[in-house]
Amino acid sequence: MKPVRFSHVSVDTIEEAVMILADPQRDARVIAGGQSLMPMLNFRLASPSLLVDLNGIGDLAGISRQETGLRIGAMTRTRDIELSPVVAEHQPLLAAAVPYIAHVPIRNRGTIGGSLSHADPAAEFPALALALDATLTLHGPRAVRQVPAAAFFQGVFETALQPGEILTRIDFPLWPADRRFAFQEYSRRRGDFAIVGVAFWADVRDGLCEACRVVAFGVSDRPVRLSQVEDVLIGRVPGDPEALASAADVMRGSLEPDNDLQASADYRCMLAGELLQRAVRSATEAA
């Protein structure tokens, strides 16, 4: 397949990109790494008349430790996040999950901002942003605003981005030194989109789970936080078999995935419960 004919413009500033995107006379789309957009163009699932290339805006890339946590520019390559010692120290769940994303050539070009803006429900970065309480900064023609990850993802390929807005950075809060975590996903082949995945972290005090987060992806039109499952685990020994079995049962009952060519709804629910138990056991054993 070949894309519909389009024009291409490279910009040097965020303001220039926003100005072009906000022009109602132009059917423009942003291109970052292109690893999500180009296949959509080739299959003609998207057909903009203009691509606004952000690769010339150097300020949009980078990883830094802030007083409030970790900051990652939207144009930061996935591979840079994977190899960053700063990410490994201050957001180890993020570092542990990134190797599951596609393959090295894809991670070399793909960006975190592109993945989040694309909002594929089977992608890892949206689920991680939700699990880690990330805040996304959006630059638009009238204002700059911060949107929590819980409000950013609104459906399949649908986000809180408004016309003319660009995702410019992602901020992750401070990571407690003794927090336990794990990431699990199942795909038919390594590097494929996940059929089901689970991101998990827990804060444990005196042997009991004081707080935790359970996020599943590949099971809905967006990543989902499973508060009911968290309620089962809080106040109990994280690796307790009875607690794990109860949490898995609640998880399976909380999900309503669709049947598709990859898996049935029942199979996805079964996988989700199993991956949850593996994640909790892995986090417990690692500690």
Secondary structure, 3 states (H helix, E strand, C coil): CCCCCCEEEECCCHHHHHHHHHCCCCCEEEECCCCCHHHHHHCCCCCCCEEEECCCCHHHCCEEEECCEEEEECCCEHHHHHHCHHHHHHCHHHHHHHHHCCCHHHHHHCEHHHHHHHCCCCCHHHHHHHHCCCEEEEECCCCEEEEEHHHHEEECCEECCCCCCEEEEEEEECCCCCCEEEEEEECCCCCCCCCEEEEEEEEEECCEEEEEEEEEECCCCCCEECHHHHHHHCCCCCCCHHHHHHHHHHHHHHCCCCCCCCCCHHHHHHHHHHHHHHHHHHHHHHC
